[in-house]
Amino acid sequence: MPRSELGVAALFSLALTVLLTWPQALHLGTAVAAHADPFFSMWRIAWIAHAVVTDPIHLFDANIFHPETGTLAYSDAMLLQGLIGAPLLWVGLSPVLVYNLLLLTGIVGSGVGMFVLARTLTGSLLPSLVASAVFVLAPYRIEHFMHLELQWTMWMPLMFWAMHRTFEAPSWKPGALAGLFLW
């Protein structure tokens, strides 16, 4: 697959993401969707950024529901998003901006992941862009666009892409990729 097509897919997914979340793209550093869950996501990301540098052994013993332990596991821990967002928080970006950047990254990444799978299966650019658009603009995604953990679905199409590569030309590398994406 040509890299230029990946760039087209990324720009296309970004445009769809801005459309999906409009007008949030205008207020990335100052506003979130009118729902309580973005604040919960910001807390989880901030807790992970705090805990990995202060007491990583007790990462799951979050500062909520004291004196309970393991409280980060009461919901989706969002470890990957937290670890990606941590350096942004450490350099002083606001939790609102970090949350919004992670949210948009998840949606765009999902569109690109579906494009990669569809492009491999169809061998054609246009149907792959349509598949990407359908995946990005699925009604479930629209209804839950403020739920950060639900927007990071790029791993599903990428896992199927890696599985197809494994079966087409058996090798440990695509098999390991499939396992990584599934994990």
C-alpha positions in Angstrom: 0.0 0.0 0.0 1.5 3.3 -1.0 2.3 5.7 1.9 0.6 8.5 0.0 -2.7 6.6 0.3 -2.1 6.3 4.1 -1.7 10.0 4.2 -5.0 10.5 2.3 -6.7 8.1 4.7 -5.4 10.0 7.7 -6.5 13.4 6.4 -9.9 11.9 5.4 -10.3 10.4 8.9 -9.3 13.7 10.5 -11.9 15.6 8.4 -14.5 13.1 9.4 -13.5 13.3 13.0 -13.8 17.1 13.1 -17.2 16.7 11.5 -18.2 14.1 14.1 -17.1 16.1 17.1 -18.0 19.6 15.8 -17.8 22.2 17.3 -15.4 20.6 19.8 -12.5 21.0 17.5 -12.8 24.8 18.0 -12.4 24.4 21.7 -9.8 21.7 22.2 -8.1 23.3 25.2 -11.2 24.7 26.9 -14.3 22.4 26.5 -15.5 18.9 26.4 -18.8 17.2 25.5 -21.6 18.0 27.9 -21.3 14.8 29.8 -19.7 13.6 33.0 -17.5 10.9 31.4 -14.9 13.3 29.9 -14.1 14.5 33.4 -13.7 10.9 34.6 -11.4 10.2 31.7 -9.3 13.3 32.5 -9.0 12.2 36.1 -7.9 8.7 35.0 -5.3 10.1 32.6 -4.0 12.5 35.2 -3.9 9.8 37.9 -1.8 7.6 35.6 0.6 10.5 34.8 0.9 11.1 38.5 1.3 7.5 39.7 3.8 6.3 37.1 6.4 8.8 38.4 5.5 8.8 42.1 4.5 5.2 43.0 4.1 3.0 39.9 3.8 -0.2 42.1 0.5 1.3 43.4 -0.8 2.5 40.1 -4.2 0.8 40.6 -4.5 2.2 44.1 -6.0 5.4 42.8 -7.0 8.4 45.0 -10.7 7.6 45.0 -12.9 5.6 47.3 -10.4 5.8 50.2 -9.4 3.5 51.9 -10.2 1.0 49.2 -7.3 -0.3 47.0 -7.2 -1.3 43.4 -9.8 1.4 42.6 -8.5 2.3 39.1 -9.7 -1.2 38.1 -13.3 -0.3 39.0 -13.6 1.0 35.5 -11.6 0.9 32.2 -8.1 1.8 33.4 -7.1 3.3 30.0 -3.5 2.5 30.6 -2.4 3.1 27.0 -4.2 6.4 26.7 -2.9 7.4 30.2 0.7 6.5 29.2 0.4 8.4 25.9 -1.1 11.4 27.6 1.3 11.5 30.6 4.2 13.3 28.8 1.7 15.9 27.6 0.5 16.6 31.1 4.1 16.6 32.4 5.1 19.4 30.0 2.1 21.5 31.3 -0.7 20.9 28.8 -4.1 21.1 30.4 -6.0 17.9 31.0 -8.8 19.2 28.8 -6.5 19.6 25.8 -4.8 16.2 26.5 -8.2 14.5 26.7 -9.4 16.1 23.4 -6.2 15.2 21.6 -6.4 11.6 22.8 -10.1 11.5 21.8 -9.4 12.8 18.3 -6.4 10.6 17.9 -8.5 7.5 18.8 -11.1 8.4 16.2 -8.6 9.2 13.5 -6.6 6.1 14.3 -9.7 4.0 14.0 -10.5 5.4 10.6 -6.9 4.7 9.4 -7.0 1.2 10.9 -10.1 0.4 9.0 -8.6 1.9 5.8 -5.6 -0.4 6.1 -7.8 -3.5 6.5 -10.2 -2.5 3.7 -7.3 -1.5 1.4 -5.7 -4.9 1.9 -8.9 -6.8 1.3 -10.2 -4.8 -1.7 -7.0 -3.5 -3.2 -8.7 -0.3 -4.1 -8.6 3.3 -2.6 -12.2 4.4 -2.9 -13.9 1.4 -1.2 -11.3 1.6 1.5 -12.2 5.3 2.1 -15.9 4.3 2.3 -15.1 1.6 4.8 -13.1 4.1 6.8 -16.0 6.6 6.7 -18.5 4.0 7.8 -16.3 3.0 10.7 -15.7 6.5 11.8 -19.3 7.7 11.5 -21.0 4.5 12.8 -24.1 5.5 14.9 -22.6 3.8 18.0 -19.5 6.0 17.7 -21.5 9.1 17.2 -23.7 8.4 20.3 -20.7 7.7 22.4 -18.1 10.1 21.0 -17.3 11.5 24.4 -16.2 8.1 25.8 -12.5 8.1 25.2 -12.0 4.4 25.8 -14.7 3.5 23.2 -13.1 5.6 20.5 -9.8 3.7 20.5 -11.1 0.9 18.3 -8.3 0.9 15.7 -6.9 -2.3 17.2 -9.8 -4.4 15.9 -9.3 -3.8 12.1 -5.5 -3.8 12.6 -5.8 -7.2 14.3 -7.8 -8.6 11.4 -5.3 -7.0 9.0 -2.4 -8.8 10.7 -4.4 -12.1 10.9 -5.0 -11.9 7.1 -1.3 -11.3 6.6 -0.5 -14.3 8.8 -2.7 -16.6 6.8 -1.6 -15.3 3.4 2.1 -15.7 4.1 2.6 -17.6 7.4 5.3 -15.9 9.5 5.8 -15.1 13.2 5.9 -11.3 12.6 2.3 -10.8 11.4 1.2 -13.4 14.0 2.9 -11.4 16.7 1.4 -8.2 15.4 -2.1 -9.8 15.5 -1.5 -10.9 19.1 -0.3 -7.4 20.0 -3.3 -5.7 18.5 -5.6 -8.2 20.1 -4.0 -7.6 23.5 
